Amino acid sequence: MMGRAPTRDEKRLAWALWVLAFVALLLTESAVGFTRDESVYFAAAEGYASWFRLLFHSPAKAFTDAAIVRAWDYNHEHPALMKTLFGLSHLLFHDGLGWMRSATAFRLPAFAIAALIPALSFLFGSALYGRTAGLFAALAFMLVPRQYFNSELACFDVPVAAMWLLVVYCFWRALEDIKWGVWCGVAFGLAIATKHNALFMPFVLTPFALWRAWTASEGRPEARAWLLRFVGVFAGVAALYGWLLVSLGGGDGFQKKFILLSPHTLLFVGLAAGGTWVLKGVKSVDGPVTRALVPVLAMAVLGPVIFYLHWPYLWHEPVERTAWYLAFHAQHNHYAWFYLGTLLREPPFPLTYVVVKTALTVPTSIFVPMVTGLLAVVARAVLGLFERTRAWVARPVVLTELLLVVNAVTSIAIISHPQVPHFGGVKHWFPSMVFLGILAGAAVSRGCSALWEVLKAKRPALPFAAVAAPVFVLLLAPALVYLVRVFPYGTAAYSELAGGLPGAASLGMQRQFWSSHVTGVLPWINEHAKPGARLFLHEVHNGSFRDYQRNGMLRGDLRPVGSPFEADIVAYQYHQEFREHEFLTWQAFGTKTPVTGLYLDETPQVVVYVRPEGQ
């Protein structure tokens, strides 16, 4: 089914799911600690908000490059959309109205964006596989503990997953309604303004658009000719850019010559103008081909424009600063990571890492439907390729299902490359998890329907909900119970396949990361630390230390220090790659006995040492 609009009831249910997710995140966020990244983004957001204050009081000064760099230079390795929203939210709800504590005000936009995932998953899943599938997909995403934990943070990993889903949904809707093609371009611009992952999206979606246009133009020579002209415009512009790159002496020469009034800019304008002219010609002869191609041009033109406009840091030096940003992520550092008893420090990394990590962290009752749903579509697609096996397929695979499958595996495939840094738990392939959730919903819906058909033979009046509800409970309740048990320590969550936290520790998996688990021992420190005590909170960013204090989670008189030898109290966060910090604490304090700690299912996460009196 191509681009079906939701019914009124589906829209209402989608809004209800958005409200449910938003309220749940808002009511539970106060227990979640501050990750290193998040405190960096808090600081960046405050700097960006200061620029808006300057813009209001002195617009001419605000638009100078000096003022922009002063406010926007911090953390310019990431786009500014989410941090800008964090800063404006903080400016309004904390500084202005005083309605929220600092951290809540920063995190509020993240909740709003994360809540789009259940809503859009429901709409997409319902349109393709029915409301049962859509509802399961919506609920399943938030019940995965690591995904819920990341949804609480003022970070980018869940927002970019939401934006990825939004772009694909707009792309799909555009196949039946041309205005959604323009919205696809807008959504793509917002996606690349959220995180660099989204830069892969045109390479994922364009083949689908061209295939749809090619099949729709079959038997229509005039439409096919306009399609080839459209491809020719893009190919011609790409070839001319390549010629410029070579003729100007490679990357540096190309970059230095790329200014507002240059052939580079003219080519971009030519792409926009030429593509628009061709689309007008296509529209005059064939609607389906036009609808397939509009998202491609919209992403190519609106995406870069929105990316440039959303980020003041680029306004005066767009090419040089964008090039630095892209180079930063192309050459990202490798961080040490513990995996199946091996400390991964440098590539090549295990090819199976992402699949194994997903299996060991997603609750098994959700992971199994994900795998089943994915394999079912792949199997139908493969069987449908051969005349001998085609009759075995009850329902041929449609283009939208292939769209789901490709997006379900894209992020996983990218991160699985042995040269790509492997760290951060599972957050870097969240965009895949959204689409795997929809495929899981399809598998559950098929299972419920099959069971209902069997039971109806004996009880014809049996409603479908009487079958679906127990199945939902059976599959989702274990995830919910585990989510509640492990919350707010989401980066320690491991599935039944791993044997839970103790099993994962025995397997040699990373026990936790990102430093947020220190909240488990802060109450003890607040109660027992002497006035003005010096704290070494291992792996806790100085910005996070500040945020714990200004949000009332850590006493204001306590002071951070940089090593156990300077400290009165050490909170060591268990990391295999940082074991020397615990050994140094034993040496500095003359004791190997912790006074307290955070233990999840008897697995050490954070242990606290106190310097003995007299030392």
N, C-alpha and C positions, 0 to 999 in steps of 0.2 A: 504494500500500500504506500503510495507516494504522497507524503505531506499532508495527511488528514488533519483538519482543524479539530481541536477538542470540543466536546459537547459542553453545555452549560454546567452540568453536574460534574464533569471532569475538571473544569476550571475551578469550581468551588472546592472540590477535594484537593486539588493542587495547592490552592491558597491555604486550606486547613493544614496540609502537611508542612507548608512553609512556616506557618505560625507555630505549629507544634515543635518543629526543629529549632526555630529561633528562640522560643521561650525556654525550651529545655537547655539550650546552650547558655542562655542568659542566667538562668537560675542556678546553674552548677559551676560557673566559671570561677567563682571566688576561691575554690579549693585547688585550682590548677596553678602550679608554680610557673616561674618565668624562665623560659629557655634562653640560652645565650643569644640566639638570633633575634628572639622577640624583643629583648631589651635594647638591642641595637636598633631595631625598627621603631621602638618607642622614642628613642633619642632622635632618630632621623625625622620622625613624624612631627616632633615638637619644633625642630628646625624649619620644616616646611610650613608649619602653621605660623611661625614667626614671619615668614615671607608674605603670607596673606594679610597679616596685620599691617605690614609695611605697605602692601598694595593698597590697602584701604586708606591709610593716612598719607602716603606719598607715592602715588602711582608712577611718576616719572623716575624716581629713584629705584623703585622696585624692578623696573624693566632693564636696568643696567646689568651688564654681565657681572660686575663686582658684587652687586647685591644678590644676584641669583646664585653665584658660586658660593658666597658666604652662607646662604641658607640651604642650598641643594647639593653641595659637594659631598656631604657626609653620606656614606653608603650608596654612592652612585654606581656601584656594580649591579644594582637592581633597578628596574623601572619604578616609577613613582606612584602609580595609580593607588595601590592599596595603602601605602604609607601616607599619601595625601589624605585619603579618607580617614585613616587612623587619626591623623593630626587634626583635621577639621572636626571630627567627632569629639576628640579630647578638648579642643578649643570651646566647643559649644556645651557639651554635657558636664565637663568637669570644671574648666576654668570659668566659663560663663554662667551656666545655670547652677552648678554645684550639685547636680542630681546624682552623680556617680563617683565612685572612687576612680583614681587615675587609670588603673589597669582596665577596668570595665569599660570606661569611655574609649580607650584605645581599641579594645577588642570588638566593640559593638558592630562596626562595619563588616568584620570578618564573620560574625554570626549571620548577618543578613545575606552575605554572599554564599556562605556554606549551606544555608537553608534552601537555596535554589536547587541544590542537588536532589533532595527528595521530591521537590515539586516537579522539576523537569524530568526526572527519572519516571515518575508516575505518568506524566503526559506522554512521554515517548513510548514507554512500555505498554501503556493502555492502548495507544493507537495501533501498535504493531501486533501485540499478543493478547490484549484484553486487560481489563482492570485488575484482575487477580495478579497478573504478572507485574503490572505497573505498581501496585501497592506493595508487593514483596520487594521489588527493587528499591522503592522509596525507603522502606523500613530497614532493609538489610544494610544499606550504606552506613547509616548512623549507629548501627548496633555492633559494628566492628570496632573493638576498643581503641585501636590505634587511629582509626579514622575519626572517631568521636573526639579523641584527645586533640588531634591536630585541628579539628574544627573549632576548638576553644581558643586557639592562638591567633594573635595578630601577626600572622605570617602569610606566606603566599601559596603553600602547597595545596591546601583545599580550595582556596579561591581560584587557582588556575585550573583545577579539575572541574570546578563549576563553570568557568568560562569556556573550557574545552567542550563540555556538554552543551552549553548554550550555542556555541558556533555550529556544532553538528546538528543541533535541533533546528536552528535557523536555516542551515543548508538544506536539510530534509524538507522543511516546510516550503522552501523556495521552489521545489520541484512542482508544486501545484499553485503557488501564489507568488507572483514576481516580486512583490514588495519585500518579501522575506529574504530575497537575494541581497537587497540593499542592507537589511538588518544583519545579514550574515557578515558583510564587510565591516559594519559597525562593531559587531560582537568580536570579530577577529582583532580589530584595533584595540578593543578593551582587553582581549586575552593577551596580546603581546605586550600591552602596558602593565600586565599583572606579573608575568614571569616569562623567561626566555623559552620554556618548553613549547609554548604555543607557536613558535616559529616553524615547527615541523608541520603544522596543520595544512597549509596549502599543498604540500607534497602528498598528504593523505587524501584530501578531498578533491583535488583537481582531476585525478584519473576517473573518479566516479562521475564528475560533471561531464567530462569529455565522452565517457562511455554512454551516459544517458543521452547526450546530444547526438552522438553517432547513431545509436539505435533509433532515436526518435526521428532522425532525418532519413532513415532508410526508405528508398523509393520516392524521395522528394529531392530531386537533383538541385533545385534552387536553394533549398535549406542547407543541403550538404555543401554547396559552394560557399555560402556565407559562413558556415562552420569552419571550413578550411581557411577562409580569410581571417577569421578570429584567431585561429592557431598561428597563422602567418604573422599577424601583428605582434604577438608575444614572442615568436621565434625571431622575428626581425629585430625587435628591441633587444632581446637577449644577445643576439649576434653582434649588434652594434656596441653594446656594453662590453662584450668580450674584446672587440677590436680596440676600444678605448683603453681597456686594461692593459693590453699588450703594447699598444703604441705609446702609452704614457710611461712605460717602464715598470709595470707591476703595481703592487698594492699601494706603496707609498706615493708614487707619482700620480696614480689614479685618484687617490684620496685627497692629495693636496690641490688637485685641479677641480675637485668636486665642490663648486660653490653655487650660490643662487643663480648667477648668470653664467651658465656653463653648458656644454653639450650634454653633460650628465643629466642636468635638470630638464633640459629640453626633451631628452628621450623619455623621461618619466611623464612629462606633460603629453608627449606624443602618444605614449601608451594609453593614457586616460582618454585622450581625444579620439584616437584611432579605434580603441576598443568600444567606446560609446557609439561611434558612427557605425561600426560593424553590427553592434547589437540592435541598433535601430533598423538596419537592413534585415537582420534575422527576424525581428519582431513583425516586420511587414509580411513575412511569408510563413512563419512557423512559431507558434506559441511555446510548445514544449521545449524546443531547442533553445529558445531565448531564456526560458526559466532555468534551464540547466547551466547556462553560461554566465548569467548575471552574478552569481556568487563569486565566480572566479575573478571577474573584473573588479567587483566590489572589494574583495580581499586585497587584490593587488594595488588598488588605488587608495581606498579608505584606510586600510591597515596602517601603512607608513605615515599617512597624514595625521591620523589620530595619535599614533605613537609619538610623533614629533610634537604635536600640540599639547599633549598631556604632560610633558616633561620640560619645564622651563630650563633645566640644565642644558638641554640641547639647542635652545633657541639661537644662541650666538655662535656656537661651534657644533653644528649638527653632525657633520660627517666624522670629524676627528673623535668626538666623544662617543658617538655610536660605535665607531670602529673599536675604541678601547673597551667598551662594554661587551661587544661580541668576542673580542680576543680574550677577555678575562674568563669567560665561561668556556671558551674553546680550550683553554689551558688551565683548567681548574686544578687546585691542589688535590692530592690524594690524602685522605685521612685514614689512620689505622683503624681496623675494624675486625672484631672477633667473630669467626664464622666456622662452625663445626670443628672447633679445637685448633684452628689456624688463625694466626694474626695476619690479616691481609694488610700489607703496607704499600704495595706498588703493583701495577699491572704486570702481566695479564691476570685478570680475576676470573673466578670460576664461571663458566658459561651458564651453569644451572642455578646460579646464586638467586636470581630474582624469583624464579618459580619455587625453589625450595623455601626461601624466606616467606613468600606469600602463603604457602601451604602450612608453614609453622606458626603463622601469626593470625590468619583469618580463622574465626571459629569454624570448626569442621562442618557443622550443620549448615553453614552458608557457603563454605568453600566447595563442598561436593556439588550443590546445585550450579555453582559457577562453572565448574569443570564440565558437568553434564550438559549444561546449556550451550557452552562453547563447542564441545565435541559434536553435539547433535547437529548444529548448523554446518560445521565442517564436513561431517559425514554425509549429510544430505547433498551438500555442494559437490563433493567428490563423486558420489554415486550418480548424481545427475549428469555428470560429464560423459558417461558411457551408455550407449544404447542398451547394452545387455543388462545393466543394473538400474536404469532409469525407472523402470516399472516398480522397483522396490520403494521408491520415494513417494510417500502419500501426498506431500505438498512440496512443490519445487521451491528452492531458495530464491527469495526476491532480493532486489538490489539493496533494500534497506537493511536486511539481515546481514548482508556482506559488509555494509557500511558499519554496522555494530561490531562485527567480528574484527575488522581491520582496526578500528579505533580501540577495541579491547586489547589488542596485542601490540599496538604501536609503541606506547611508552615502555612496556615490558621489554620489547625487542631492543629499543634504544639503550636502556639501562643495562641490558644483558650483555652488551658488547664488552669483551674482556678489557678494552682500553678505557672504558668510561669509569670514572670514580664510583666506588660502591661504598656509600655511607648514608647515614640519615635514616636507617631502618627501612621503612617501606614508602616513605612520603613522596619519593621522586617518581613513582609510577601510579599515583592516585588517579590520574586521568583514565588509565586502563580500568581501574577498579569500578568506576562509575558504569561503564558499559558491560563489564562482567556481571554487575548487579542486575542489569536489565536481562541479560541472557539467563541468569539464575532464576529470575522471575518467570521467564518463559518455560524453563524446565519444571518449576514448581506448578505453574498453571496447567501444563500438560499432565503432570502427575495427578493433580486434583481432579481434572476432567476424567481421566481414565478410571480413577477410583470411584468417582461419582457414577459413571456409567455402570460399573459393576454393582454398586449398591442400589442403584435405581431399579435393577431387575427384581429385587426383593421388596423395595419400598419406593414405588413410583412417585410418591409425593415428597420425597426427600429433597429439601432445597440444597442448592449448590453450596451455600454458605455453611451449612452444617458439616460439609466435608472439608471445605477450605479452611475454616477457622481452626479445627484441631491440627491440621497440617502446619499452619502458620505457627501455632503455639509450639508444636514439636520441634520446628526448625529454628524459630527465633528466640524462644524462651531461654535455651542454654546460652546464647550469645548475650541476651539482656542480663541474665544472672551474672555471667562472668564480667560483663562491662561494669556492673555495679560493684562487684567484688574488687576489681583491680583499680577502679577509679580512685584518685586522679592520676595514677601512675601508669599512663597509657603506653609509654615506650617500653615497659617491661612485659607487656601482654604477649602470651604465647598460647597456641591452640592446643586442642586435645591431641593432635598428631605429634606435637612436641612433648607431650606429657606435662603441659602447663609450665609454670616458671621453674619448678625443680627439674623437670625433664630437660628444658632448654639449657639450664645451667650444666647439667650432666653432658649434654650434647656439645657443649663448648660454644654456646651462642652468646652474643652481646647481651648482658643482663638488662641494661638500660642506658640511656644517653641523654644528652642535652641539658643535664643538671637540674631539671625541674623537680626531681624526687626529693630534693633537700627539704621541701616543705614538710616531709614526714618527721623531721627531727627539729624543726624550728621551734615548736612549742616547748620542747625540753630545754633547748638552748635559752629561750627567753626566760624560763623559770629558774634555771640554775647558773647561768653565767654571771660572774661578778660584774659590778658596774665598770664600764669602760673596757670590758674584756676584748682581747684581740682574737679574731676568728679567721681561720683558714678554711673557707668553704670550697673544697676541691671542685674544680670545673665550673664554679659559679662566677660568671662574668661580673666585673665591678659594677656594670650597669644594672645587672640583676640584683646585686647586693643593695644598691640604691633603691631599686623598685620594691624590694621586699620591705625596706624601711619606710618608704613613703606611702606604701599601701597598708601599713599597720601590721605586717606579718613578721617583722623582726624589730627588736628594740632599737631605738634611735641612738643609744649611747654606745652600741657595739661597733667595733672598728675592723675593717677588712685588712688582712695582711697577705703577703705573697708566698709564704712557705710555712711548713710546720715548725721550723726553728724559731720563727717570730711569734708563734701563736700560743694562746692559752687554751683554745679549743680547736680541734680539727674535726671536720665532717668529711670523711673520705667516701667518695662515690665509687662503687666497685666497678672498675674497668680493668680488663686484662692488660691493656696497653699502658696503663698508668699504675701498675702495681708498686712501682718504686716509691710512689708517694706514701703508701702505707708503711713501707719499710723505713722511709725517712722519718715518719711520725713515731714509729717505735724507737728509733735512734734518738730523736729529739726529746721524747717524753720519758724514755726509760721504761716503757711498759708496752706489752702487747695486748692488753685487756681493754676492750672498749667499754664505755659506761652505758651506752644505749645505742640504738640504731633503728633503721627501717628494714623490716624483714617481711617479705611477701611470700606466703606459703613456705615460711621458714628459709627462704632464700635471701641472703644478705644483699641489700641494695645500697644502703648508706650506713656507715658505722661512725660513731662519735668517740673521740678520745679527748680526755681532759688532762692537762699538764698537772702532775702531782704537786701538792703544796711544797714550797721550799725550793723548787727548781727555778 
